[in-house]
């Protein structure tokens, strides 16, 4: 039942935002009583935090799969970037607004994870890429890691690149390919040509 409640809330929050979905509405949508919900969650805030934890765990599993699948740091870079970007683009802006305004504790948790997890991932990829001679050894890992995370945020927020004017597949290809070409060695550029098509596979247009 707990997983059923979380699954329903995740789908509903993503569609309508958080504030507009009451505990009464959740109970009606699930065909259960509010009392049943309160057996598992004391309030909506606890549901939200459980959903954030669930999302974080799913991200960890996905990144482990990418780490296993990728044959080199450049392929891992493209696979991981596309995963994170597609995740960010799937979030309803109303959900972000509601989190920020009405659930500040949950919003802080979301921001910390959204910042730290990709940051650690990118840093690890850059370090391994340098060790394998795929990225230039003089690049500043701390600066480049934060730069690429900010690019992900910028592409997902819909402000710098409005959906009415740009296709996500084009943004992916242009920004990411040019960024990684800028830090790659000649050996790395050969692998970019092999792996860059990852950005256009099953992308949201």
C-alpha positions as CSV (number, residue, x, y, z in Angstrom):
1,X,0.0,0.0,0.0
2,X,2.8,2.4,0.8
3,X,4.3,2.0,-2.7
4,X,0.9,2.3,-4.2
5,X,0.4,5.6,-2.5
6,X,3.8,6.9,-3.5
7,X,3.3,5.8,-7.1
8,X,-0.1,7.6,-7.3
9,X,1.2,10.8,-5.7
10,X,4.2,10.9,-8.0
11,X,2.0,10.7,-11.1
12,X,-0.5,13.2,-9.7
13,X,2.1,15.7,-8.5
14,X,3.9,15.6,-11.8
15,X,0.7,16.3,-13.6
16,X,-0.9,18.9,-11.4
17,X,1.7,20.2,-9.0
18,X,1.7,19.6,-5.3
19,X,-0.4,22.3,-3.7
20,X,-3.5,21.6,-5.8
21,X,-3.6,17.9,-4.7
22,X,-5.1,17.5,-1.3
23,X,-4.9,14.5,1.0
24,X,-8.7,14.1,0.3
25,X,-8.0,14.0,-3.4
26,X,-5.3,11.4,-3.0
27,X,-7.6,9.2,-0.9
28,X,-10.4,9.5,-3.5
29,X,-8.0,8.8,-6.4
30,X,-6.7,5.7,-4.7
31,X,-10.2,4.6,-3.6
32,X,-9.1,4.4,0.1
33,X,-9.7,6.4,3.2
34,X,-7.5,9.2,4.5
35,X,-7.0,7.1,7.6
36,X,-5.3,4.4,5.5
37,X,-2.9,7.0,4.1
38,X,-2.1,8.3,7.6
39,X,-1.1,4.8,8.6
40,X,1.9,5.2,6.3
41,X,2.5,9.0,6.1
42,X,1.7,11.5,8.8
43,X,1.2,14.3,6.2
44,X,1.8,15.4,2.7
45,X,5.3,16.7,3.6
46,X,6.3,13.2,4.5
47,X,5.0,11.9,1.2
48,X,7.0,14.5,-0.7
49,X,10.2,13.6,1.2
50,X,9.6,9.9,0.6
51,X,9.2,10.7,-3.2
52,X,12.4,12.6,-3.2
53,X,14.2,9.7,-1.5
54,X,12.6,7.3,-4.0
55,X,13.8,9.5,-6.9
56,X,17.3,9.6,-5.5
57,X,17.5,5.9,-5.1
58,X,16.3,5.4,-8.7
59,X,19.0,7.8,-9.9
60,X,21.7,5.8,-8.0
61,X,20.5,2.6,-9.7
62,X,20.5,4.2,-13.1
63,X,24.0,5.7,-12.7
64,X,25.3,2.3,-11.6
65,X,23.9,0.8,-14.7
66,X,25.4,3.5,-16.8
67,X,28.8,3.0,-15.1
68,X,28.6,-0.8,-15.9
69,X,27.4,-0.2,-19.5
70,X,29.9,2.6,-20.5
71,X,33.1,1.4,-22.2
72,X,35.0,4.6,-21.6
73,X,34.6,8.0,-19.8
74,X,33.3,9.8,-22.8
75,X,30.5,7.3,-23.4
76,X,29.7,7.5,-19.7
77,X,29.6,11.3,-20.0
78,X,27.0,11.3,-22.8
79,X,24.9,8.5,-21.2
80,X,24.8,10.2,-17.7
81,X,24.2,13.6,-19.1
82,X,21.3,12.5,-21.2
83,X,19.8,10.6,-18.2
84,X,20.0,13.7,-16.0
85,X,18.7,16.1,-18.6
86,X,15.8,13.9,-19.5
87,X,14.9,13.6,-15.8
88,X,15.0,17.4,-15.3
89,X,12.9,18.0,-18.5
90,X,10.2,15.6,-17.2
91,X,9.6,17.7,-14.1
92,X,6.4,19.8,-14.2
93,X,7.4,23.5,-13.5
94,X,4.4,23.7,-11.2
95,X,5.9,21.0,-9.0
96,X,9.1,23.0,-8.7
97,X,7.3,26.1,-7.8
98,X,5.2,24.4,-5.1
99,X,8.3,22.8,-3.7
100,X,10.1,26.1,-3.5
101,X,7.3,28.1,-2.0
102,X,5.3,25.7,0.2
103,X,7.8,23.0,1.1
104,X,11.1,24.7,1.8
105,X,12.7,21.7,3.7
106,X,11.9,19.3,0.8
107,X,13.1,22.0,-1.7
108,X,16.4,22.3,0.1
109,X,16.8,18.5,0.0
110,X,16.0,18.5,-3.7
111,X,18.5,21.3,-4.5
112,X,21.3,19.6,-2.5
113,X,20.9,16.3,-4.3
114,X,20.4,18.0,-7.7
115,X,23.7,19.9,-7.2
116,X,25.8,17.3,-5.5
117,X,25.0,14.0,-7.3
118,X,25.7,15.3,-10.9
119,X,28.7,17.3,-9.6
120,X,30.3,14.2,-8.1
121,X,29.5,12.2,-11.3
122,X,31.0,14.7,-13.6
123,X,34.1,15.1,-11.5
124,X,34.6,11.4,-11.5
125,X,34.2,11.2,-15.3
126,X,36.7,14.0,-15.8
127,X,39.3,12.5,-13.5
128,X,39.1,9.1,-15.3
129,X,39.1,10.8,-18.7
130,X,42.3,12.6,-17.8
131,X,43.9,9.4,-16.5
132,X,43.1,7.6,-19.8
133,X,44.4,10.5,-21.9
134,X,40.9,11.4,-23.3
135,X,40.7,14.9,-21.6
136,X,43.4,17.6,-21.4
137,X,45.3,17.3,-18.2
138,X,45.4,21.0,-17.5
139,X,41.6,21.5,-17.2
140,X,40.3,22.6,-13.8
141,X,38.1,19.8,-12.7
142,X,36.2,21.8,-10.0
143,X,35.4,24.6,-12.5
144,X,34.5,22.3,-15.4
145,X,32.3,20.1,-13.2
146,X,30.2,23.1,-11.9
147,X,30.0,24.5,-15.4
148,X,28.5,21.4,-16.9
149,X,26.0,21.0,-14.1
150,X,24.9,24.6,-14.7
151,X,24.5,23.9,-18.4
152,X,22.1,21.0,-17.5
153,X,20.1,23.3,-15.3
154,X,20.0,26.0,-18.0
155,X,18.8,23.6,-20.7
156,X,16.1,22.2,-18.4
157,X,14.6,25.5,-17.1
158,X,13.1,26.5,-20.5
159,X,14.2,30.1,-20.1
160,X,17.4,30.3,-22.0
161,X,16.1,28.0,-24.7
162,X,12.3,28.2,-24.9
163,X,10.6,25.0,-26.2
164,X,8.7,27.1,-28.8
165,X,12.0,28.1,-30.5
166,X,14.4,25.2,-29.9
167,X,14.3,21.4,-30.0
168,X,15.9,19.7,-27.0
169,X,17.7,17.3,-29.4
170,X,19.4,20.3,-31.1
171,X,20.4,21.9,-27.7
172,X,21.8,18.6,-26.5
173,X,23.9,18.1,-29.6
174,X,25.2,21.7,-29.9
175,X,26.1,22.5,-26.3
176,X,27.3,19.1,-25.1
177,X,29.3,18.2,-28.2
178,X,31.1,21.6,-28.3
179,X,31.8,21.5,-24.6
180,X,33.3,18.0,-24.6
181,X,35.3,18.8,-27.8
182,X,36.8,21.7,-25.9
183,X,38.3,19.6,-23.2
184,X,39.1,16.5,-25.2
185,X,42.5,15.3,-26.5
186,X,42.9,14.0,-30.1
187,X,42.3,10.5,-28.8
188,X,39.2,11.7,-26.9
189,X,37.8,13.4,-30.0
190,X,37.8,10.0,-31.9
191,X,35.6,8.6,-29.2
192,X,33.3,11.6,-29.3
193,X,32.6,10.9,-32.9
194,X,31.7,7.3,-31.9
195,X,29.4,8.2,-29.0
196,X,27.8,11.6,-29.7
197,X,24.8,10.0,-31.3
198,X,23.7,9.0,-27.8
199,X,22.4,12.5,-27.3
200,X,19.8,12.1,-30.1
201,X,18.5,8.7,-29.2
202,X,14.9,8.7,-28.0
203,X,15.2,12.4,-27.1
204,X,12.2,14.6,-26.2
205,X,11.5,17.0,-29.1
